[in-house]
Amino acid sequence: MKKRTTLYKLTLLTLGCLMVRAGLAQEQAQAPQAPEHNNVRRAIRWKQFDYTCEGGAKLTVYLSETMAKIRFQEHTYLMKQTTSADGNRYSDGSVAWWGKGDGGFLQKDTPDGDGPLVVKDCRLEKQPEAAVVTGTVSYLQRMALPRNAVIEVQLHDASLQDAAANVVAEDRITLGDRQVPVSFELKVDASKIDAKHKYSVSARILVDDKPWFGSDKAYPVLTGGNPSHVDMVLKQVGM
C-alpha cells in the first residue's frame, strides 16, 4: 500500500512538471519578438565648395552639418566644427579651416590660434549660371495616355547640322497619374549657350518606345530675342 502511494505521488509530480514546461513554452511562443535593430548608418551627404587659393592652388571643402572634409594637394582632413567668434572654423586638432563669406584659409591648429598658414587667400569659385527653359507639353485630341507613357523633351542647337550632336539638354518624364498639359524644365550650363546660335525645343510622347505624338514645328528659345518658356502642342504621329 505504501509503495502504491509513493508511486501515485511521483506520477502527480511528473505530470505537474510537464504542465509547467508546456505553459512556459506557450508563453515564449506568444511573447512578442524583440524588434531587430537597424545598425546601417545613414550615408553622409556632403555639399561641395571649390576654392582657388594663393598661387592658383585648388582647395575643396565638403560640408555636412557640423563636419567638414578638406582636400588640399595630396591631403584630406576630416574636421569638426569648433566655436569661433568670427567665421566658420573647423579643426581636426592639427589643422584648421577658417571660412568667412566667399573666402577662407587653412592653417596649423595651435593653442594660441596663431599657427603657420598652410594656404591663404582662398576664394570661392562661382558656379556657372544655368540657362533654364521651361514650358508645357500637350495635344488637342480628346484621349488619355497610359501610365507608362514617356514625354521626351530636347533642347537643340539649331545652328549645328549634326542631329546627334545638336542636343544640348534632354529630359524624360514618365507620365504616371498625370495627363496633359505636363510641365517640364531643362537646365544647361549658361557658358554652353552661344548668343550667335539659334536654339529650339522639341518634344514627343512615347508609349512602349513607339511615338504617339510629336512636334511638327520648331519652338525657338533663349537667343535672338526668343523666350525661355514655350507651350508646345504636339501632333498625333502614330498609334
N, C-alpha and C positions, 0 to 999 in steps of 0.2 A: 504493500500500500504506500509506504514511504517513497519507494522508487518511482511509482506512478506519479505521485505529487510532484516530485523533483523534475521528472520529465515534462510534466504539464507546464511547470513554471518556466523551464528552459524554452519550451515551444512558444509561450507567450512573449518572452523576452526577445526571441529571434524575430517574431512577427512585428514587434514594436520597432526594432531596429530597421527592418526593411521598410516599414511605413515612413519612418523619419527620413530615410535616404530618398525614398520616392518623392516626399514632399520637398526636400531640398533641391532635387533635380528639376522639379516642376517650376520652383521659384526662379532657378537660374535660367531656365528656358524662357520664362516670361519677362525676366528683367530686361529693361531697355539696354541696348548696346551703347557703349560709350562712343560718342562721335569721333570719327577719325580726324586727327589734326592735320591741316594742310600746311606742311612745312616748306612749301615752294615760295621762295621770296619773290616779291614783285620786282620786275625789271625797273632799273633806274632810268628815268627819262631825262636826258641831258639837252640843254639848249646851248647852241654853239655860237661863239662870238670870235671873229677873226681880227687880229690886230697886226699893224705894221709898226715896228719899233725903230729905235735909233740904228742908222746904217742899213735900213731896209730889212732888218731881221723880222721873221714872222713868228707870231705867238698866237696860240689858240686857247681860249678859255671855254670850258664846258661848265654850266651851272645847273644845279638841281637842288632846290630848296636851300638847305644850309651847307651844301657840299660844293666844291669846285675841283675841277680837274684841269691842270695847266700843262700844256705841251709846248716846250721850247727847246729847239735844237734836237738833241737826242734824248732829252729827259721828259718824263711825265711825272707830275707832282699831284698827289691826291690830298686835298686840303679841306679843313673845316672852317666855317665862318667864325670869326672872333669879334669881340667887342671893339669898336673903334668910334672915335668922335667925328671922324671926317672920312667919308667914302666907305666903300665895301672892302673889308680886309679878310683874307683867308690865309691860313697857315697850316703847314704840316709839322711845325716845330723847328724846322731847319731853314725853310724858305717861305717867304710870304708874298702874296699878290695883293697889291692895292689897286682898286678900280674906282674911278670917280668920273662920272659923266661918260664922255667918249674916250677918256684916257686912262692910263694906268702904268704901273712899273712893277718889276719883280726884284726882290732884294733878299739878302740873307736875314733870317729872323734872329735877332739878338735881344737880350733882356732890356737893353736901353732903347731899342727900337730904331737904332741908327746904324744898322748893318750895311755892309757894302752892297751896291746895286749890282744885280745880275744883268738886267737890261732896263733901259729907261725910254721915256718919250714914246710910249706905245699909244697908237691912235687906232680907234675902232674903224675898220673898213666898212664903208657904206655898202649896204646890199643894193644890187641893181633894182631899179624900179620895174614893176611889171606892167606891160600893156595888157589891158583886160577887155575882152569882147564878150558882151552879154546879149541875151535875146531869148526868143521862144521859137519852138517848132510846132506846127500844126498842119492840118489839112482840112478840106471842105467836105469830104464825104461823111455821111452820117453812118459811121460804123465804129465799133470798138475794136481796140487792138488786144491781142492776147498778152498775158502777163510776161511772157518770155520775149516780147518784142524789144529790140535794142535800137536806140537812137544814136546814130553816129554823126558827130559834128566836127568839121575840119576848118581850120584857118589856112588859107592858101596865099603864097606869094605869087600873084598872077604875073609878075614880071619874069619868072623863071619858066623856061619851056619844058623842063623835065617834070612830068606829072608826079613822079615818085619823090622828087626832091623838093617840090614846092609846098609840101605840107609843113607848116610852121608849128601848129598846135592841133591837138585832137582830143576829143572826149567821147566816151561811150557810156550811154546811160541806159540801164535796164529799167523797163517801164514799171514792172510790178503792178501795184494797185492804181497807178495814176492813169490818166487819159490826157490827150492833148487839150490845150497847149501845154507843152513841157518847157520849163526854163533851162537854160544852160549858161555856163561861164567858161571861157577859155582864157588862160593866162600864159603869157610868154615874156621872156626877158626883153625889156624895152630896148636894150642895146642891139637886139637882133632885128629890130624893125627899122628899115631904111626909108627915110622920108621920101626918097625918089622913086620907091617901088609902089606898086599897086597891090592891095590885099583884098581878099574876098572870103566870104564864108559860104559853105555848102553843108547840106545835111541829107541823110537818108534814113529810112526806117527799115530794119531787117527783122524777119521772122524766120527762125531756123536757118539763118545765114542767107536767106533769099530776100531780095529787095521788094518791098511793097510800095514804098513812097520814096520820092527823091526830088532834089532841087532841079527846076527846069530853067533857072537863070542864076546869074551871079549876084551876090549881095555884097557890094563894095563896103569896106570898113577902114577905119583908122586914118589912112593918109589921104591927101588930096581933098581935104575938107569933108570927108565922109564920116558918118557917126561911128560910135563904138557899140551901139545897140541896134539889133535888127530883129524883126519879127518875120520869120520865114514861113511861107505857106507852100507845102510840098504837093507834088502831083502824084497820082497813082501810076505806078510803072509796071506792076505785075502782082500776081497772087499765087 
